[in-house]
Amino acid sequence: MTHNFISYSENDSWNVQNNVNSSKNLISPFCNEKVVKQIHPSYEDIIDINYGFVYDKNLICNDSVVYGYSDLIPDSFLNKYSNYGFLRTPFKKVSRVIVNNRYELEQVLRFFNIKKSREVLFRGQNVEYYVSRTEIEKLNLYGDLNVLEPTLTSSCVRKNISLDDFEVNWSNIVQLFLHDLVNTKRRKNDLEKFISSLHFPFFLMSLAQHYGLPSVGLDTTDSIEIALFFATHKFSKIDTHYKYEYNLPSLDFPPVIYILLTEIAHQTDFYYVCPKYVKFLRPNLQSAKFIHSGWGYNRNRSATNIILALYLNPKGDFGIIPKQSELFPKNDPFISHIVEMLNYIDKAVVDKYFYDMYY
């Protein structure tokens, strides 16, 4: 098997625990039908660890194109306006649209009726990344050697880190910070309810993501202004210090802003779940939203939520963009709290999980 497909046994891998799709052998109606009909079952299962799709081994061969030919997939309303080709994820294609300035960007958002809501989110990236496929995989899945399959994997997946061993420590760090802010009986009661609620584990993951710790989710925003910042700035880090440098004019390829349509059950609205008496400055200033569906054998699930990809012309004028100081305040009390707490945790443990924390 390749690094994207591994042998799979339902007896060895509990579906829910490993984020595996419940249906087997999902095939696009726009596949290579002639080949698919001639394939005999092998009764040996393999799984695409990017999306949790399980297939009979013989189906992922002979140019069967189980995810569908791009040219055969009918154009949706959004697909009709592509001027930069398409991205591909299983069973669908996504329009790539070049925008040349701020006016065109606003017109695209208005034209597609993409407005601020809990379902529509943005993610700006200075560089676009793709799933690494072999030529054989590209032909068997998409029938196209030039396919562009975006990857939106979590930091835990990229770094092959599990938070299981550190989850209790991180929870304690956050709870101590919250308890220090409690000064009334009502707030104490509200805090206890919050800590025992289903929101709290996702709140912990969201905080970890936004402060540079590994998590099993993806940070997004409902603000196009914030997405513009991350698309037009290059991130660099030395030790624990970092900077975002505006580099749009020097880019060889246009940066991207993904527009995602995400199920409410798979996202955490930071403002909605955060106790109202506490301000975590960084995520609040960034209008933070957190997608937590990409893990286990479905690590790239977030990419399947992309409905449109906007690419910024490096020579274009996109108006006033937020500054680093506006989104990453220097005097962040939560950062100070983390740094103080780290003095009480074994350094060997700290280094593994807090290596990429930046302030």
Number of C-alpha atoms within 10 A of each C-alpha: 9 11 10 17 21 16 15 18 14 10 7 7 13 11 16 10 10 15 21 23 16 10 10 14 15 14 20 18 15 18 24 22 14 9 14 19 10 10 15 11 12 10 10 12 20 22 26 21 22 21 24 26 21 25 24 19 21 17 25 23 17 15 20 26 27 27 23 26 23 21 9 10 15 12 16 12 9 15 18 10 14 17 12 14 14 20 21 21 25 18 20 19 27 23 24 22 23 20 22 16 16 16 12 14 19 14 12 16 14 11 9 11 9 14 14 13 10 16 14 20 28 25 25 26 21 24 16 17 13 12 16 14 17 13 14 17 20 20 22 23 29 27 22 18 14 10 20 19 22 19 19 24 23 24 17 19 18 12 10 9 15 14 15 7 10 13 13 10 15 18 16 12 16 18 15 12 16 17 13 8 13 16 9 9 9 9 16 15 11 13 18 12 12 16 15 10 10 10 15 16 13 21 21 16 24 27 21 20 22 22 19 16 20 26 25 26 28 22 22 24 25 23 19 20 17 22 25 25 22 24 25 27 21 17 13 10 13 9 10 11 11 13 16 17 15 18 14 22 13 10 15 9 14 23 25 25 25 24 24 21 19 19 13 12 9 15 22 23 21 21 15 10 13 17 15 9 9 11 15 17 18 20 22 14 14 22 17 22 26 25 26 21 22 24 25 19 25 21 26 24 22 25 22 22 19 25 20 23 23 22 23 26 20 20 13 13 14 20 10 10 15 15 14 16 10 12 17 19 13 13 10 14 13 18 18 11 14 17 12 12 17 16 10 9 11 9 11 8 13 15 12 13 20 19 13 17 21 18 19
